[in-house]
Amino acid sequence: MKRLKYLLLVLLCMPFVAGAVTGSSGMDYNACRAFADIGQLIKGSYEYKYCYRAMCSTTGKWNLGNMVSSSGYRCVNGNPTPYTKFTSDGCTSFSGSCKANSGSYCTKVQLIDCDKNPDGSAYNAPTQPTPTQGGPKPTATAKTNTTSTTTTSRKPGSRKTIIPLTTKETTTEATRPSVSTEPVKSGNLNINYITINGTDIKYRNGYDYYNIQLPYGVRDVDIIVDTEDEKTITYIEGAYDMPDEDTTIKVKVIAEDGSEKVITIDVTRYSGESKDCTIANIALTDYELPNFDKNNYNYMLKVNRKTKSLYMEIIPSDPLHATVEVLGNNNLQNNSVVTINVKSESGALCTYNINVKKSSGLWIPVLITVIVLAVLIVAGVFIYRYIKRSKDMYKYE
């Protein structure tokens, strides 16, 4: 009889065990993204699923990059900071040391409870203040409000997210002044870095056009976008199942307030090893390189006489394969030359030279000399007049 009870208990628990969402590791990109949630609207509690790219850096340490923004969800009740807790982590094995240039994908599951605060207490939505009795009555005005509801749908295994907007009109008889308690939404679209197949393309905010070169036959690339604001959402189109010809990848970043920007990455195909050793852009922090052209290898740059080195981001035309070396960028003097060597995948070398011209400091001693001469002249005039006046006084006596 006891065995029968245990058996019934196990059978009752089996559906719950089988239905639990768990994270895993060692999967490919398509399976990982198909597992992940994107832009989920949550009512009550929900097990939110994440996809991570585990990359081993050149220093031999694992680096986890979230393929979908960690704050892609929204609470229906407006709770900006709901209670969260990771219930399953399939990425725990990707920690500590690793073999350089290796990588994989893993998933995590996080419980999101919109009815609770971060400390686990019950969340109470803020209420609008009501006018006190005897005070001035608000003016009633008829108004028609239009509210938008965002829904998210994604086909299993699909890499595209469709977010249709539906509108619903509601009419209210009167409105009264209210104080908004909704927090200001962030419009931060800044990006820390973008990596393609583990290579940092030296992304710089404000420069949203890039070019990469891929050999024929490469159909997929892994792109990781790390943003300053964790509430932004990133969408990548065209990075998988690419045609075996020149194509374009689009990286769209959407901020919490709905503002967005698009980074365009043109893909150029080549056969064999890439021979491109040119530079797509040189971005200087304190100066601007005049009339930059990747086919022009010599430049002159005027800098302040106190400048000791140039702070710059160098973006090769082929960031996935080309290597960059900078020489002569320390203790800059007038007529110093900063040399940038770019070596292509095939071994071709391009050398760019920046001739540094420092602003002259001669005007300072010249100005001092002029001031001293002026003082001497004025003093001489006064002395001459004084001596002359003294002589005239003695003649009179």
C-alpha positions as CSV (number, residue, x, y, z in Angstrom):
1,M,0.0,0.0,0.0
2,K,2.8,2.4,0.9
3,R,4.5,1.6,-2.4
4,L,1.3,2.5,-4.3
5,K,1.1,5.8,-2.5
6,Y,4.7,6.7,-3.4
7,L,4.0,5.7,-7.0
8,L,1.0,7.9,-7.2
9,L,3.0,10.8,-5.6
10,V,5.7,10.4,-8.3
11,L,3.2,10.3,-11.1
12,L,1.5,13.5,-9.8
13,C,4.8,15.3,-9.7
14,M,6.1,14.2,-13.1
15,P,4.1,16.8,-15.2
16,F,5.6,19.6,-13.1
17,V,9.1,18.3,-13.4
18,A,8.8,17.7,-17.1
19,G,7.3,21.2,-17.6
20,A,10.1,23.1,-15.7
21,V,12.2,25.4,-17.9
22,T,15.9,24.8,-17.5
23,G,19.0,26.3,-19.0
24,S,21.6,24.3,-20.9
25,S,24.9,24.7,-22.6
26,G,26.8,23.5,-25.7
27,M,24.1,24.5,-28.2
28,D,24.4,26.3,-31.5
29,Y,23.2,29.8,-32.2
30,N,19.9,28.9,-33.8
31,A,18.8,26.7,-30.8
32,C,20.0,29.3,-28.3
33,R,18.1,32.2,-29.9
34,A,15.0,30.0,-30.4
35,F,15.0,29.3,-26.7
36,A,15.4,33.0,-25.7
37,D,12.5,35.4,-25.0
38,I,12.5,38.8,-26.7
39,G,10.4,41.8,-25.5
40,Q,8.1,39.8,-23.3
41,L,5.1,41.5,-21.7
42,I,4.7,39.9,-18.2
43,K,1.6,39.7,-16.1
44,G,2.2,38.2,-12.7
45,S,5.2,35.9,-12.7
46,Y,7.0,34.4,-15.7
47,E,10.2,32.4,-16.3
48,Y,12.2,34.6,-18.7
49,K,14.7,32.8,-20.9
50,Y,18.1,34.1,-22.0
51,C,20.6,33.2,-24.7
52,Y,24.3,33.9,-24.0
53,R,27.4,33.7,-26.2
54,A,30.4,32.2,-24.3
55,M,33.7,33.4,-25.8
56,C,37.2,32.7,-24.6
57,S,39.2,35.9,-24.8
58,T,42.8,36.1,-25.9
59,T,43.8,36.2,-22.3
60,G,42.3,32.8,-21.7
61,K,39.3,33.9,-19.7
62,W,35.6,33.2,-20.4
63,N,33.5,36.2,-21.4
64,L,29.6,35.9,-21.4
65,G,27.8,38.1,-23.8
66,N,24.0,38.4,-23.6
67,M,22.5,37.9,-27.1
68,V,19.2,39.6,-26.1
69,S,19.0,42.6,-23.7
70,S,18.5,41.5,-20.1
71,S,15.7,44.0,-19.6
72,G,13.7,43.1,-22.8
73,Y,10.7,42.3,-20.7
74,R,8.0,44.8,-19.4
75,C,5.6,44.4,-16.6
76,V,1.9,45.0,-17.5
77,N,1.3,46.6,-14.1
78,G,4.1,49.1,-14.6
79,N,6.5,47.7,-12.0
80,P,9.9,49.1,-13.2
81,T,12.0,46.8,-10.9
82,P,10.2,43.5,-10.3
83,Y,11.5,40.7,-8.2
84,T,14.0,38.5,-10.1
85,K,15.8,35.3,-9.4
86,F,17.8,32.9,-11.6
87,T,16.2,29.5,-11.3
88,S,18.4,27.7,-13.8
89,D,21.9,28.5,-15.2
90,G,23.3,26.5,-18.0
91,C,26.3,28.9,-18.3
92,T,28.1,27.9,-15.0
93,S,30.6,25.8,-16.9
94,F,31.9,28.8,-18.8
95,S,34.0,30.4,-16.0
96,G,37.7,30.5,-15.2
97,S,40.4,29.7,-17.7
98,C,39.7,28.4,-21.2
99,K,41.3,27.7,-24.6
100,A,41.7,31.0,-26.5
101,N,39.4,31.6,-29.5
102,S,37.0,28.8,-28.4
103,G,33.3,29.5,-27.9
104,S,29.8,28.1,-27.5
105,Y,26.3,29.1,-26.5
106,C,24.3,28.6,-23.3
107,T,21.0,29.6,-21.8
108,K,19.7,30.8,-18.4
109,V,16.2,31.0,-16.9
110,Q,15.2,33.8,-14.6
111,L,12.0,34.1,-12.6
112,I,10.3,37.5,-13.0
113,D,7.5,38.3,-10.6
114,C,5.9,41.7,-11.4
115,D,3.6,41.5,-8.4
116,K,6.7,41.8,-6.1
117,N,9.4,44.3,-5.3
118,P,13.1,43.4,-5.5
119,D,13.1,42.5,-1.8
120,G,10.1,40.1,-2.2
121,S,7.5,42.4,-0.7
122,A,4.2,43.0,-2.5
123,Y,4.2,45.6,-5.2
124,N,1.6,48.3,-5.0
125,A,1.1,50.4,-8.1
126,P,1.2,54.1,-7.4
127,T,-2.2,55.8,-7.4
128,Q,-3.0,59.2,-8.8
129,P,-3.7,62.0,-6.2
130,T,-7.3,63.0,-5.8
131,P,-8.4,66.7,-5.2
132,T,-9.2,67.5,-1.5
133,Q,-12.8,68.4,-0.6
134,G,-13.5,72.2,-0.7
135,G,-10.5,72.9,-2.9
136,P,-10.7,74.2,-6.4
137,K,-12.4,71.7,-8.7
138,P,-10.7,70.7,-11.9
139,T,-12.2,71.7,-15.2
140,A,-13.9,68.7,-16.8
141,T,-13.1,68.3,-20.5
142,A,-14.2,65.6,-22.8
143,K,-11.3,63.7,-24.3
144,T,-10.7,60.6,-26.4
145,N,-7.5,58.7,-25.5
146,T,-5.8,56.3,-27.9
147,T,-3.7,53.6,-26.2
148,S,-1.2,51.3,-28.0
149,T,-0.6,47.7,-27.0
150,T,2.6,46.0,-28.1
151,T,2.6,42.3,-28.6
152,T,5.5,40.1,-29.5
153,S,5.5,37.0,-31.6
154,R,8.3,34.8,-32.8
155,K,8.1,31.6,-34.8
156,P,10.1,28.7,-33.3
157,G,13.6,28.7,-34.7
158,S,13.1,32.0,-36.3
159,R,15.7,34.8,-35.9
160,K,13.3,37.6,-36.7
161,T,11.1,39.2,-34.1
162,I,7.8,40.8,-35.3
163,I,6.4,43.4,-33.0
164,P,3.0,44.5,-34.4
165,L,1.3,47.5,-32.9
166,T,-2.5,47.4,-32.3
167,T,-4.5,50.5,-31.3
168,K,-7.7,50.7,-29.2
169,E,-9.7,53.8,-28.7
170,T,-11.4,54.5,-25.4
171,T,-13.5,57.6,-24.6
172,T,-13.7,59.1,-21.1
173,E,-16.2,61.6,-20.0
174,A,-13.8,63.8,-18.1
175,T,-10.2,64.1,-17.2
176,R,-8.7,65.7,-14.1
177,P,-5.1,66.9,-13.6
178,S,-2.8,64.3,-12.3
179,V,0.8,64.0,-11.3
180,S,2.7,61.4,-13.3
181,T,4.6,58.9,-11.2
182,E,6.0,57.0,-14.1
183,P,9.8,57.0,-14.2
184,V,11.6,58.8,-17.0
185,K,12.6,56.3,-19.7
186,S,16.1,56.2,-20.9
187,G,17.1,57.2,-24.5
188,N,20.7,56.0,-24.2
189,L,21.7,54.3,-27.4
190,N,25.5,54.2,-26.8
191,I,27.4,51.0,-27.5
192,N,30.5,49.9,-25.5
193,Y,31.7,47.5,-28.2
194,I,30.7,45.2,-31.1
195,T,32.4,41.9,-31.8
196,I,32.1,39.8,-34.9
197,N,33.3,36.2,-34.5
198,G,35.0,37.3,-31.3
199,T,36.9,40.2,-33.0
200,D,36.3,43.7,-31.7
201,I,35.6,46.0,-34.7
202,K,36.5,49.1,-32.7
203,Y,33.0,50.5,-32.8
204,R,32.8,54.2,-32.1
205,N,29.5,55.9,-31.2
206,G,28.5,58.2,-34.1
207,Y,30.2,56.1,-36.7
208,D,27.5,53.7,-37.9
209,Y,28.9,52.3,-41.1
210,Y,31.4,49.4,-41.3
211,N,32.7,46.9,-43.8
212,I,33.9,43.4,-43.2
213,Q,35.4,40.9,-45.7
214,L,34.4,37.2,-45.6
215,P,35.6,34.4,-47.9
216,Y,33.1,32.7,-50.1
217,G,31.4,29.9,-48.3
218,V,31.1,31.5,-44.9
219,R,27.3,31.9,-44.3
220,D,27.1,32.8,-40.6
221,V,28.8,35.2,-38.3
222,D,28.4,35.7,-34.5
223,I,27.8,39.3,-33.5
224,I,27.7,40.5,-29.9
225,V,26.6,44.1,-29.1
226,D,27.3,45.4,-25.6
227,T,25.3,48.5,-24.8
228,E,25.8,51.1,-22.0
229,D,22.2,50.9,-20.9
230,E,21.0,47.4,-20.1
231,K,17.4,48.4,-20.9
232,T,18.2,48.7,-24.6
233,I,17.2,45.9,-26.9
234,T,19.4,44.8,-29.9
235,Y,18.1,43.2,-33.1
236,I,20.5,41.7,-35.7
237,E,19.4,41.0,-39.2
238,G,21.3,39.3,-42.0
239,A,24.1,37.7,-40.0
240,Y,22.9,34.1,-40.6
241,D,22.1,32.2,-43.7
242,M,23.8,34.9,-45.8
243,P,23.9,34.6,-49.5
244,D,27.3,33.6,-50.9
245,E,27.8,37.1,-52.4
246,D,28.2,40.7,-51.2
247,T,25.5,41.5,-48.7
248,T,24.5,43.7,-45.7
249,I,24.0,43.1,-42.0
250,K,21.8,45.5,-40.0
251,V,22.2,46.0,-36.2
252,K,19.3,47.9,-34.7
253,V,19.5,49.2,-31.2
254,I,16.2,50.4,-29.5
255,A,16.3,52.4,-26.3
256,E,13.8,52.2,-23.4
257,D,12.0,55.3,-24.7
258,G,11.6,53.9,-28.2
259,S,14.3,55.8,-29.9
260,E,16.6,53.8,-32.1
261,K,19.6,53.7,-34.4
262,V,20.9,51.3,-37.0
263,I,24.5,50.2,-37.7
264,T,25.1,49.0,-41.2
265,I,27.8,46.4,-41.8
266,D,28.6,45.7,-45.5
267,V,30.0,42.2,-46.2
268,T,32.4,41.9,-49.1
269,R,33.2,38.4,-50.4
270,Y,36.6,37.3,-51.6
271,S,38.3,34.1,-52.6
272,G,41.4,32.8,-50.8
273,E,43.0,35.0,-48.2
274,S,42.0,38.7,-47.9
275,K,44.6,41.1,-49.3
276,D,42.9,44.3,-47.9
277,C,45.3,46.2,-45.6
278,T,43.6,49.6,-45.8
279,I,42.0,51.6,-43.0
280,A,38.3,52.4,-43.1
281,N,38.5,55.2,-40.5
282,I,40.9,56.8,-38.0
283,A,38.9,58.4,-35.1
284,L,40.9,60.9,-33.0
285,T,39.7,61.9,-29.5
286,D,41.1,65.4,-29.4
287,Y,41.6,66.2,-33.1
288,E,40.2,65.5,-36.5
289,L,42.4,64.0,-39.3
290,P,41.7,66.3,-42.4
291,N,40.3,64.7,-45.5
292,F,40.9,61.1,-44.5
293,D,40.9,58.6,-47.4
294,K,41.9,55.0,-47.1
295,N,44.0,55.3,-50.3
296,N,45.9,58.2,-48.9
297,Y,48.8,57.1,-46.8
298,N,50.4,60.4,-45.6
299,Y,48.8,63.1,-43.5
300,M,49.8,66.3,-41.5
301,L,48.1,67.0,-38.2
302,K,48.4,70.2,-36.2
303,V,48.4,69.6,-32.5
304,N,48.8,71.6,-29.3
305,R,52.4,71.9,-28.2
306,K,51.6,70.1,-24.9
307,T,50.3,67.0,-26.7
308,K,52.4,64.0,-25.9
309,S,50.5,61.2,-27.7
310,L,47.4,60.8,-29.9
311,Y,44.3,59.0,-28.6
312,M,42.8,57.3,-31.6
313,E,40.6,54.3,-32.7
314,I,41.8,52.6,-35.9
315,I,39.2,50.7,-37.8
316,P,40.7,48.4,-40.6
317,S,38.6,47.9,-43.7
318,D,38.8,44.2,-42.9
319,P,38.5,44.1,-39.1
320,L,38.1,40.4,-38.9
321,H,41.5,39.5,-40.4
322,A,43.8,42.6,-40.5
323,T,46.2,43.4,-37.7
324,V,47.2,46.9,-36.6
325,E,50.5,48.2,-35.2
326,V,51.1,51.8,-34.1
327,L,54.7,53.2,-33.8
328,G,56.1,56.5,-32.6
329,N,53.0,57.7,-30.7
330,N,54.9,58.5,-27.4
331,N,56.6,61.8,-26.4
332,L,55.6,63.6,-29.5
333,Q,57.8,66.5,-30.7
334,N,57.4,68.9,-33.5
335,N,57.8,67.0,-36.8
336,S,57.3,63.6,-35.1
337,V,55.8,60.9,-37.3
338,V,53.2,58.4,-36.1
339,T,53.3,55.3,-38.2
340,I,50.3,52.9,-38.5
341,N,51.1,49.5,-40.0
342,V,48.2,47.4,-41.2
343,K,48.8,43.8,-42.2
344,S,46.2,41.9,-44.2
345,E,45.3,38.2,-43.8
346,S,47.5,37.4,-46.9
347,G,50.4,39.3,-45.4
348,A,50.1,42.5,-47.5
349,L,51.2,45.6,-45.6
350,C,49.8,49.2,-45.7
351,T,51.7,51.9,-43.9
352,Y,50.0,55.2,-42.9
353,N,52.1,58.2,-41.7
354,I,50.8,61.1,-39.6
355,N,53.3,64.0,-39.5
356,V,52.8,65.9,-36.3
357,K,53.1,69.7,-36.3
358,K,53.1,71.4,-32.9
359,S,51.9,74.9,-32.5
360,S,54.8,77.3,-32.0
361,G,55.5,78.6,-28.6
362,L,57.7,81.5,-29.8
363,W,54.9,84.1,-29.3
364,I,55.4,83.9,-25.6
365,P,59.0,85.1,-25.5
366,V,58.2,87.6,-28.2
367,L,55.4,89.0,-26.2
368,I,57.6,89.2,-23.1
369,T,60.3,91.0,-25.1
370,V,57.8,93.5,-26.4
371,I,56.5,94.2,-22.9
372,V,60.0,94.7,-21.5
373,L,60.9,97.0,-24.4
374,A,57.8,99.1,-23.8
375,V,58.5,99.4,-20.1
376,L,62.1,100.4,-20.8
377,I,61.0,103.0,-23.4
378,V,58.4,104.5,-21.0
379,A,60.9,104.6,-18.2
380,G,63.5,106.2,-20.4
381,V,61.1,108.9,-21.4
382,F,60.3,109.7,-17.8
383,I,64.0,109.8,-16.8
384,Y,64.9,112.0,-19.8
385,R,62.1,114.5,-18.8
386,Y,63.2,114.5,-15.2
387,I,66.8,115.2,-16.0
388,K,65.8,118.0,-18.4
389,R,63.5,119.6,-15.9
390,S,66.3,119.5,-13.3
391,K,68.7,121.3,-15.6
392,D,66.2,124.0,-16.4
393,M,65.6,124.6,-12.7
394,Y,69.3,125.1,-12.0
395,K,69.6,127.5,-15.0
396,Y,66.8,129.6,-13.7
397,E,68.3,130.0,-10.2
